[in-house]
Amino acid sequence: MRDTTIDPDRRRSPLAAAAGELGRGFALIGESPVGVVGLALVLFWVAVAVLAPVIAPYPPNAQYLPFAPPGSAHPDGGLFWLGADHLGRDVLSRIIWGARTVLIFAPLATGAAFVVGVGLGLVAGYQRGWIDDLLSRIGDLILSFPVLVLYVVVITTFGASAINIVIAVTFASAPGIMRIVRGLTLDLRNRDYVAAAQTRGESAWFIMVREILPNARGPMIVDACLRLGYVIITIGVLGFLGLGLPPPDPDWGGMINETRGMALYAPHMSVFPCLAISSLVLGFNLLADGVREVAMRE
């Protein structure tokens, strides 16, 4: 594994360094056809979420003609491109606005889980001893429960809301991330550049953040892409169970939940939200495969 630590003498702003790394990352992904397809799917939904106020044909909660089939005429002179639901709301508009919900809360929940999991994993792997034993046992205890049960327990305890979804995902996902980062840290802490930093008298936090963390980023990026897909499915499942965002906010899982009893009569109300979830999860999974493929080449 290459030493990607930052030379302290290099006078380069964090923003410029981040931009350079991002550009290099896109260039590397371009070498993987699978990664390109995954990135294209993800960027498509990101564009949909960002441009939702512009491209959504109608307000997401406006009610028109219940059960209107796809392609039918709209009272305002347009079309119900993907039909209308049982309340007469345009399915396409709700899917477009629902992309915002997914692409805000899924990265937010995943990011919070990574902040907690990476921090604990670095400490456990570098410090070892009783700290490692304590954190590992707590993590094992949490991981012993089925993930869906943890989500349901947290959300039913604190109530269904966006912030509680983030808390539930963080609580359930952080131990798994901690385990991965701990394993990477146990390997990297014995490298020569870590020994050199210790010889210079650098603090433990400096070594963990500036020496170990950058060299562990490859597996962490792959895990983040895969975990984003899992979190998107989780948000959809919670919405399907009635534990997602409170109505009438557009939520892909909630859209399926509201119309599941009418799926045989008007399948378009459930099929299109399912396709939206599947395509976005597929995008993140293919992107993770592309990152893994590029990392193996290096």
Buried (B, 14 or more C-beta within 10 A) or exposed (E): EEEBBEEEEEEEEEEEEEEEEEEEBEEBBEEBEBBBBBBEBBEBBBEBBEEBEEEBBBEBBEEBBEBBEBEEEBEEEEBBBBBBBBBBBBBBBBBBBBBBBBBEBBBBBBBBBBEBBBBBBBBBBBBBEEBBEEBBEEBEEBBEEEBEEBBBBBBEEEEBBBEBBBBBBBBBBBBBBBBBBBBBBBEBBEBEBBEBBBEEEBEEEEBBBBBBBBBBBBBBBBBBBBBBBBBBBBBBBBBBBBBBBEBEBBBBBBBBBBBEEBBEEBEBBBBBBBEBBEEBBBBBBBBBBBBBBBBEEE
